[in-house]
Amino acid sequence: MEQEVKDMRLELQFDLDKPEINLDYRRLILSWLKASLTRCNQGKYYERYFGGTEQKDYSFTVLLGRAKFTREKIYLPEPKMKVIFSADNRHKTGLIFYSSFLGMKNNHYPLPEGNAMTLRRVSQKREQLINESTIYFQTCLGNGLCIREHDRETNRDRFITYKDSDFREKAIEILKYQASMAGFPESILEDLSIEPVQCKKVLVYFYKRYIDVSVGIFKMHGNPDVLQYFYEAGMCSKKSAGFGQVNILRQGEAGDE
């Protein structure tokens, strides 16, 4: 595996006009990502990522520091924030977004309520190469695993957490679908498994409603290339909207050296 080509994890550092941000901040980052692609190469890649229902091979996490959350907005200790952007780069997703981010540097991007965000720095972070079939991962700070089950008859969503009896079943169902859509053959997905280790359920405000997600440590087993893909592109529902980004804690079974 050519690690330097196949993955990309970037840290984006922003200045804000005000030391606060909307409670639905993931939505604001999505808007900024769309704007960055619109302005990159005359919008050549916008339709590829935002024009349809094609799976997006990236995830992001928003880091707000020691922020104070209220019902209306989030107050920050200083007018700054960071975004960790991670992508599987087999189809040049990471390089495309990296180029678009560079084009947005020092661009004053307006936000609601008279605020604005300005990208000041883009730096590449070190990624890990997975070479074991068992990994222990932790959801990134400010992130979580979102497992959504949609009922087409009622048009209602159910958000499943590690506390639910069908968590493993629904999570694997989504993960196998995502891996299949990414081009992995079904034959190497048969032994894919996920197990909560030390987790908790949290409520997250997203698109004007609260949803349940799971945060903490999970154990996952599967083909190392598939696990690498999930590490780079994110995993489970809404992974391209601010959920599903993880860090690797260790590889191999607990107790192995």
BAPA-229219 format. One record per residue (C-alpha): residue number from 1; y, x, z; residue in one letter. Coordinates in nm, 4 decimals, always signed. Each point is the difference from the previous one (the first is absolute). Layout:
<atoms>
+-----+----------+----------+----------+------+
: pos :        Y :        X :        Z : code :
+-----+----------+----------+----------+------+
: NUM :        Y :        X :        Z :    A :
...
+-----+----------+----------+----------+------+
</atoms>
This chain:
<atoms>
+-----+----------+----------+----------+------+
: pos :        Y :        X :        Z : code :
+-----+----------+----------+----------+------+
:   1 :  +0.0000 :  +0.0000 :  +0.0000 :    M :
:   2 :  +0.3399 :  +0.1378 :  -0.0998 :    E :
:   3 :  +0.1874 :  -0.0947 :  +0.3122 :    Q :
:   4 :  +0.3431 :  +0.1110 :  -0.1193 :    E :
:   5 :  -0.0242 :  -0.2334 :  -0.3000 :    V :
:   6 :  -0.1819 :  -0.3033 :  +0.1348 :    K :
:   7 :  +0.2116 :  -0.0864 :  +0.3019 :    D :
:   8 :  +0.3584 :  -0.0047 :  +0.1161 :    M :
:   9 :  +0.1524 :  -0.0757 :  +0.3397 :    R :
:  10 :  +0.3774 :  +0.0134 :  +0.0223 :    L :
:  11 :  +0.2543 :  -0.0291 :  +0.2793 :    E :
:  12 :  +0.3235 :  -0.1747 :  -0.0967 :    L :
:  13 :  +0.2975 :  +0.0431 :  +0.2317 :    Q :
:  14 :  +0.2738 :  -0.2635 :  -0.0135 :    F :
:  15 :  +0.3464 :  -0.0366 :  +0.1472 :    D :
:  16 :  +0.1189 :  -0.3515 :  +0.0832 :    L :
:  17 :  +0.3571 :  -0.1264 :  +0.0146 :    D :
:  18 :  -0.0795 :  -0.1740 :  +0.3292 :    K :
:  19 :  -0.2533 :  +0.0887 :  +0.2751 :    P :
:  20 :  -0.1903 :  -0.3240 :  -0.0568 :    E :
:  21 :  -0.2310 :  -0.1621 :  -0.2529 :    I :
:  22 :  -0.1320 :  -0.3438 :  -0.0865 :    N :
:  23 :  -0.3151 :  -0.1121 :  +0.1831 :    L :
:  24 :  -0.1691 :  -0.0493 :  -0.3380 :    D :
:  25 :  +0.0535 :  +0.3665 :  -0.0855 :    Y :
:  26 :  -0.3186 :  +0.0407 :  -0.2073 :    R :
:  27 :  +0.1491 :  -0.2452 :  -0.2445 :    R :
:  28 :  +0.3109 :  +0.2189 :  -0.0285 :    L :
:  29 :  -0.2112 :  +0.3075 :  -0.0777 :    I :
:  30 :  -0.1855 :  -0.1939 :  -0.2692 :    L :
:  31 :  +0.3335 :  -0.0942 :  -0.1528 :    S :
:  32 :  +0.1069 :  +0.3663 :  +0.0066 :    W :
:  33 :  -0.3279 :  +0.1095 :  -0.1633 :    L :
:  34 :  +0.0540 :  -0.2523 :  -0.2774 :    K :
:  35 :  +0.3540 :  +0.1250 :  -0.0512 :    A :
:  36 :  -0.1211 :  +0.3602 :  -0.0179 :    S :
:  37 :  -0.2465 :  -0.0822 :  -0.2785 :    L :
:  38 :  +0.2557 :  -0.2131 :  -0.1829 :    T :
:  39 :  +0.2326 :  +0.3001 :  -0.0228 :    R :
:  40 :  -0.2711 :  +0.2555 :  -0.0849 :    C :
:  41 :  -0.0552 :  +0.0657 :  -0.3743 :    N :
:  42 :  +0.1799 :  -0.3202 :  -0.0959 :    Q :
:  43 :  -0.2423 :  -0.2064 :  +0.2075 :    G :
:  44 :  -0.3023 :  +0.1199 :  -0.1988 :    K :
:  45 :  -0.2418 :  -0.0343 :  +0.2934 :    Y :
:  46 :  +0.1383 :  -0.3088 :  +0.1720 :    Y :
:  47 :  -0.2359 :  -0.2496 :  -0.1666 :    E :
:  48 :  -0.3004 :  +0.2157 :  +0.0814 :    R :
:  49 :  +0.0590 :  -0.0304 :  +0.3740 :    Y :
:  50 :  +0.2049 :  -0.3153 :  +0.0455 :    F :
:  51 :  -0.0493 :  -0.2056 :  -0.3138 :    G :
:  52 :  -0.3386 :  -0.1489 :  +0.0791 :    G :
:  53 :  -0.2931 :  -0.0093 :  +0.2411 :    T :
:  54 :  -0.1465 :  +0.3421 :  -0.0797 :    E :
:  55 :  -0.1134 :  +0.1895 :  +0.3100 :    Q :
:  56 :  +0.2589 :  +0.2468 :  +0.1255 :    K :
:  57 :  -0.1382 :  +0.3377 :  +0.1091 :    D :
:  58 :  +0.2576 :  +0.0825 :  +0.2667 :    Y :
:  59 :  +0.1050 :  -0.0853 :  +0.3528 :    S :
:  60 :  +0.2988 :  +0.0687 :  +0.2237 :    F :
:  61 :  +0.0984 :  +0.0114 :  +0.3645 :    T :
:  62 :  +0.3514 :  -0.0424 :  +0.1395 :    V :
:  63 :  +0.0898 :  +0.2164 :  +0.3012 :    L :
:  64 :  +0.2899 :  -0.1336 :  +0.2056 :    L :
:  65 :  -0.0077 :  +0.2290 :  +0.3031 :    G :
:  66 :  +0.0598 :  -0.1508 :  +0.3444 :    R :
:  67 :  +0.1272 :  -0.3262 :  -0.1393 :    A :
:  68 :  +0.0824 :  -0.3146 :  +0.1979 :    K :
:  69 :  -0.1457 :  -0.3165 :  -0.1526 :    F :
:  70 :  +0.1693 :  -0.3370 :  +0.0436 :    T :
:  71 :  -0.0675 :  -0.3383 :  -0.1601 :    R :
:  72 :  +0.2687 :  +0.0549 :  -0.2621 :    E :
:  73 :  +0.0023 :  +0.3721 :  -0.0791 :    K :
:  74 :  -0.1020 :  +0.3508 :  +0.1023 :    I :
:  75 :  +0.2470 :  +0.2354 :  +0.1678 :    Y :
:  76 :  -0.0546 :  +0.3712 :  -0.0642 :    L :
:  77 :  +0.0959 :  +0.2962 :  +0.2210 :    P :
:  78 :  +0.1841 :  +0.1496 :  -0.3005 :    E :
:  79 :  +0.0732 :  -0.1166 :  -0.3565 :    P :
:  80 :  -0.3079 :  +0.1651 :  -0.1487 :    K :
:  81 :  -0.3561 :  -0.0870 :  -0.0940 :    M :
:  82 :  -0.2992 :  +0.1576 :  -0.1718 :    K :
:  83 :  -0.2545 :  -0.1381 :  -0.2437 :    V :
:  84 :  -0.3404 :  +0.1619 :  -0.0523 :    I :
:  85 :  -0.1202 :  -0.0760 :  -0.3527 :    F :
:  86 :  -0.3594 :  +0.0758 :  -0.0982 :    S :
:  87 :  -0.1700 :  -0.0467 :  -0.3367 :    A :
:  88 :  -0.3201 :  +0.0662 :  -0.1876 :    D :
:  89 :  +0.1170 :  +0.2045 :  -0.2961 :    N :
:  90 :  -0.2892 :  -0.0325 :  -0.2448 :    R :
:  91 :  +0.2219 :  -0.2237 :  -0.2153 :    H :
:  92 :  +0.3149 :  +0.1983 :  +0.0811 :    K :
:  93 :  +0.1223 :  -0.2609 :  +0.2488 :    T :
:  94 :  +0.1206 :  +0.2641 :  +0.2443 :    G :
:  95 :  +0.1805 :  +0.2002 :  -0.2668 :    L :
:  96 :  +0.1651 :  -0.3104 :  -0.1459 :    I :
:  97 :  +0.1371 :  -0.1103 :  +0.3357 :    F :
:  98 :  +0.0952 :  +0.3553 :  +0.0959 :    Y :
:  99 :  +0.2110 :  +0.0232 :  -0.3151 :    S :
: 100 :  +0.1574 :  -0.3380 :  +0.0736 :    S :
: 101 :  +0.0812 :  +0.1055 :  +0.3577 :    F :
: 102 :  +0.1773 :  +0.3132 :  -0.1199 :    L :
: 103 :  +0.2098 :  -0.2214 :  -0.2252 :    G :
: 104 :  +0.1028 :  -0.2067 :  +0.3037 :    M :
: 105 :  +0.1182 :  +0.2935 :  +0.2127 :    K :
: 106 :  +0.3505 :  -0.0505 :  +0.1389 :    N :
: 107 :  +0.0106 :  -0.3464 :  -0.1552 :    N :
: 108 :  +0.1703 :  -0.2551 :  +0.2261 :    H :
: 109 :  -0.2396 :  -0.2978 :  -0.0026 :    Y :
: 110 :  +0.1466 :  -0.3188 :  +0.1536 :    P :
: 111 :  -0.1884 :  -0.1982 :  +0.2627 :    L :
: 112 :  +0.0736 :  -0.3420 :  +0.1590 :    P :
: 113 :  +0.2783 :  -0.0453 :  +0.2553 :    E :
: 114 :  +0.2178 :  +0.2816 :  -0.1289 :    G :
: 115 :  -0.2541 :  +0.2741 :  +0.0573 :    N :
: 116 :  -0.1281 :  +0.2536 :  -0.2545 :    A :
: 117 :  -0.2657 :  +0.2710 :  -0.0280 :    M :
: 118 :  +0.0424 :  +0.3382 :  -0.1683 :    T :
: 119 :  -0.2907 :  +0.2323 :  -0.0758 :    L :
: 120 :  +0.0918 :  +0.3516 :  +0.1102 :    R :
: 121 :  -0.3221 :  +0.1990 :  -0.0166 :    R :
: 122 :  -0.3468 :  -0.0157 :  -0.1578 :    V :
: 123 :  -0.2681 :  +0.2382 :  +0.1301 :    S :
: 124 :  -0.3729 :  +0.0249 :  -0.0568 :    Q :
: 125 :  -0.2330 :  -0.0280 :  +0.2986 :    K :
: 126 :  -0.3400 :  +0.1601 :  +0.0365 :    R :
: 127 :  -0.2980 :  -0.2219 :  -0.0764 :    E :
: 128 :  -0.3545 :  +0.0474 :  +0.1216 :    Q :
: 129 :  -0.3032 :  +0.0368 :  -0.2245 :    L :
: 130 :  -0.2861 :  -0.2202 :  +0.1164 :    I :
: 131 :  -0.3405 :  +0.1646 :  -0.0369 :    N :
: 132 :  -0.2043 :  -0.2020 :  +0.2496 :    E :
: 133 :  -0.1504 :  -0.3463 :  -0.0372 :    S :
: 134 :  +0.1260 :  -0.1055 :  +0.3436 :    T :
: 135 :  +0.3641 :  +0.0117 :  +0.1062 :    I :
: 136 :  +0.2056 :  -0.1201 :  +0.2936 :    Y :
: 137 :  +0.3445 :  -0.1167 :  -0.1044 :    F :
: 138 :  +0.3033 :  -0.1392 :  +0.1765 :    Q :
: 139 :  +0.2486 :  -0.2446 :  -0.1475 :    T :
: 140 :  +0.3361 :  +0.1691 :  -0.0502 :    C :
: 141 :  +0.2775 :  -0.0680 :  +0.2485 :    L :
: 142 :  +0.1744 :  -0.3233 :  -0.0984 :    G :
: 143 :  -0.2905 :  -0.0987 :  -0.2231 :    N :
: 144 :  -0.3268 :  -0.1897 :  +0.0358 :    G :
: 145 :  -0.3029 :  -0.1397 :  -0.1807 :    L :
: 146 :  +0.0703 :  -0.3380 :  -0.1562 :    C :
: 147 :  -0.3043 :  -0.2130 :  -0.0877 :    I :
: 148 :  +0.1018 :  -0.3160 :  -0.1851 :    R :
: 149 :  -0.2298 :  -0.2856 :  -0.0981 :    E :
: 150 :  +0.1638 :  -0.2522 :  -0.2321 :    H :
: 151 :  -0.1219 :  -0.3609 :  -0.0228 :    D :
: 152 :  +0.0777 :  -0.1194 :  -0.3516 :    R :
: 153 :  -0.0625 :  -0.3646 :  +0.0857 :    E :
: 154 :  +0.2544 :  -0.0111 :  +0.2819 :    T :
: 155 :  +0.2104 :  +0.2919 :  -0.1302 :    N :
: 156 :  +0.0024 :  +0.1424 :  +0.3524 :    R :
: 157 :  -0.0635 :  +0.3525 :  +0.1222 :    D :
: 158 :  -0.2105 :  +0.1149 :  +0.2904 :    R :
: 159 :  +0.0683 :  +0.3473 :  +0.1359 :    F :
: 160 :  -0.3074 :  +0.1577 :  +0.1572 :    I :
: 161 :  +0.0091 :  +0.2676 :  +0.2694 :    T :
: 162 :  -0.2599 :  +0.2236 :  +0.1632 :    Y :
: 163 :  -0.0453 :  -0.2685 :  +0.2685 :    K :
: 164 :  -0.1447 :  -0.2480 :  -0.2488 :    D :
: 165 :  -0.3784 :  -0.0180 :  -0.0429 :    S :
: 166 :  +0.0256 :  +0.0314 :  -0.3775 :    D :
: 167 :  +0.2401 :  +0.2966 :  -0.0010 :    F :
: 168 :  -0.2530 :  +0.2517 :  -0.1331 :    R :
: 169 :  -0.1291 :  -0.2388 :  -0.2641 :    E :
: 170 :  +0.3456 :  -0.0929 :  -0.1340 :    K :
: 171 :  +0.1354 :  +0.3556 :  +0.0192 :    A :
: 172 :  -0.2952 :  +0.1412 :  -0.1979 :    I :
: 173 :  +0.0284 :  -0.2804 :  -0.2536 :    E :
: 174 :  +0.3631 :  +0.0968 :  -0.0677 :    I :
: 175 :  -0.0679 :  +0.3744 :  +0.0079 :    L :
: 176 :  -0.2878 :  -0.0239 :  -0.2471 :    K :
: 177 :  +0.2147 :  -0.2052 :  -0.2348 :    Y :
: 178 :  +0.2839 :  +0.2525 :  +0.0199 :    Q :
: 179 :  -0.2345 :  +0.2938 :  -0.0608 :    A :
: 180 :  -0.1601 :  -0.1807 :  -0.2929 :    S :
: 181 :  +0.3426 :  -0.0717 :  -0.1520 :    M :
: 182 :  +0.0810 :  +0.3694 :  +0.0411 :    A :
: 183 :  -0.3001 :  +0.0869 :  -0.2175 :    G :
: 184 :  -0.2680 :  +0.0869 :  +0.2538 :    F :
: 185 :  -0.3528 :  -0.1195 :  -0.0939 :    P :
: 186 :  -0.1608 :  -0.2620 :  +0.2239 :    E :
: 187 :  -0.2980 :  +0.2305 :  +0.0596 :    S :
: 188 :  +0.2070 :  +0.2305 :  +0.2256 :    I :
: 189 :  +0.1607 :  -0.2858 :  +0.1907 :    L :
: 190 :  -0.3193 :  -0.1447 :  +0.1489 :    E :
: 191 :  +0.0148 :  +0.1944 :  +0.3279 :    D :
: 192 :  +0.3733 :  -0.0476 :  +0.0585 :    L :
: 193 :  +0.0693 :  -0.1058 :  +0.3594 :    S :
: 194 :  +0.2876 :  -0.0265 :  +0.2458 :    I :
: 195 :  -0.0098 :  -0.0317 :  +0.3782 :    E :
: 196 :  +0.2840 :  -0.0463 :  +0.2513 :    P :
: 197 :  +0.0014 :  +0.2726 :  +0.2663 :    V :
: 198 :  +0.3210 :  -0.0395 :  +0.2010 :    Q :
: 199 :  +0.2234 :  -0.2721 :  -0.1382 :    C :
: 200 :  +0.2425 :  -0.2752 :  +0.0815 :    K :
: 201 :  +0.1391 :  -0.3045 :  -0.1772 :    K :
: 202 :  +0.3725 :  -0.0162 :  -0.0706 :    V :
: 203 :  +0.2331 :  -0.2535 :  -0.1582 :    L :
: 204 :  +0.2104 :  +0.1281 :  -0.2893 :    V :
: 205 :  +0.2936 :  -0.1727 :  -0.1667 :    Y :
: 206 :  -0.0528 :  -0.0030 :  -0.3758 :    F :
: 207 :  +0.1692 :  -0.2163 :  -0.2633 :    Y :
: 208 :  +0.1481 :  -0.2448 :  +0.2501 :    K :
: 209 :  -0.3171 :  -0.0553 :  +0.2020 :    R :
: 210 :  -0.2086 :  +0.1754 :  +0.2629 :    Y :
: 211 :  -0.3451 :  +0.1262 :  -0.0948 :    I :
: 212 :  -0.2826 :  +0.1556 :  +0.2047 :    D :
: 213 :  -0.1021 :  +0.3592 :  -0.0717 :    V :
: 214 :  -0.2268 :  +0.2536 :  +0.1711 :    S :
: 215 :  +0.1271 :  +0.3390 :  +0.1145 :    V :
: 216 :  -0.1820 :  +0.2942 :  +0.1546 :    G :
: 217 :  -0.3088 :  +0.2105 :  -0.0684 :    I :
: 218 :  -0.2841 :  -0.0944 :  -0.2328 :    F :
: 219 :  -0.3235 :  +0.1659 :  -0.1074 :    K :
: 220 :  -0.0819 :  -0.0181 :  -0.3692 :    M :
: 221 :  -0.3082 :  +0.1044 :  -0.1955 :    H :
: 222 :  -0.0373 :  +0.0359 :  -0.3747 :    G :
: 223 :  +0.0128 :  +0.2306 :  -0.2993 :    N :
: 224 :  +0.2587 :  +0.2764 :  +0.0685 :    P :
: 225 :  +0.1784 :  -0.0615 :  -0.3322 :    D :
: 226 :  +0.0367 :  -0.3689 :  +0.0846 :    V :
: 227 :  +0.1256 :  +0.0820 :  +0.3492 :    L :
: 228 :  +0.2464 :  +0.2456 :  -0.1570 :    Q :
: 229 :  +0.1298 :  -0.2759 :  -0.2248 :    Y :
: 230 :  +0.0632 :  -0.2322 :  +0.2950 :    F :
: 231 :  +0.1738 :  +0.2803 :  +0.1890 :    Y :
: 232 :  +0.2320 :  +0.0647 :  -0.2929 :    E :
: 233 :  +0.0598 :  -0.3497 :  -0.1386 :    A :
: 234 :  -0.0262 :  -0.2028 :  +0.3199 :    G :
: 235 :  -0.2571 :  -0.2629 :  +0.0861 :    M :
: 236 :  -0.0502 :  -0.3734 :  +0.0447 :    C :
: 237 :  +0.2483 :  -0.2816 :  -0.0704 :    S :
: 238 :  +0.3671 :  +0.0603 :  -0.0830 :    K :
: 239 :  -0.0530 :  +0.3754 :  -0.0040 :    K :
: 240 :  +0.2883 :  +0.0479 :  -0.2441 :    S :
: 241 :  +0.2357 :  -0.2040 :  +0.2193 :    A :
: 242 :  +0.0096 :  +0.2106 :  +0.3147 :    G :
: 243 :  -0.3531 :  -0.0378 :  +0.1369 :    F :
: 244 :  -0.3296 :  +0.1894 :  -0.0182 :    G :
: 245 :  +0.1251 :  +0.3583 :  +0.0238 :    Q :
: 246 :  -0.2089 :  +0.2237 :  +0.2265 :    V :
: 247 :  -0.0290 :  +0.3529 :  +0.1366 :    N :
: 248 :  -0.3318 :  +0.1835 :  +0.0375 :    I :
: 249 :  -0.0855 :  +0.0881 :  +0.3610 :    L :
: 250 :  -0.3314 :  +0.1715 :  -0.0647 :    R :
: 251 :  -0.2870 :  +0.0239 :  -0.2447 :    Q :
: 252 :  -0.3694 :  -0.0290 :  +0.0864 :    G :
: 253 :  -0.1716 :  -0.1887 :  +0.2783 :    E :
: 254 :  +0.1488 :  +0.0255 :  +0.3483 :    A :
: 255 :  -0.1512 :  +0.2974 :  +0.1771 :    G :
: 256 :  -0.0661 :  +0.1941 :  -0.3208 :    D :
: 257 :  +0.1615 :  +0.3383 :  -0.0312 :    E :
+-----+----------+----------+----------+------+
</atoms>
